[in-house]
């Protein structure tokens, strides 16, 4: 197997796609966690934290 080097531009584009995907996943996770919290406690969640 040959290792191919990617250009700086390609690496940056790949990183940006991953970053945007992570943001979307975190938005969905936050929404679902807040809904679950509200169902269990009847209160609105004030904070959300995820790494």
N, C-alpha and C positions, 0 to 999 in steps of 0.2 A: 504494500500500500504506500502510495506517495502522499506526503504531507504537502498541502498547498497553502500558501500564505494568502490571507485576505488583506485587502487594502484598508487603510484607515477609514475611508469613506464607507466601505461595506461594513466594517466593524461597528462604526457609529450608528449606521442605519439599523443594524441588527439589535444593538443596545436600545435604541429608541423604541423599536417595536416591542421588545420585552418590557420596557418601562411602562409603556401605554397599556399593555395587557395586564400588568400587575395593578395599575391604577383601577382599571375596570373591575378586576376581580375583588379588590378591596372595597370598592363601592357596593358591589353586590353583597359581599360578606357583611359590611356595616349595616346595610338595609335589613338583611335577614336577621342579624343578631339583635338589632333594635326592636324589630317586630316581636321576636321571641321574648325579649326582656319585658316588653309591654304586656304581652299575654300572661306572663307569669306573675308580674308584680302590679300591673295596672298603672305604672308610672312611665314617663318618658325617660329614656336613657340620655344622660347629659354628655357622657364621654364614650369614646371608642378608641381602643388602642390595639394595633397589630403591627408586628415587625415586618 
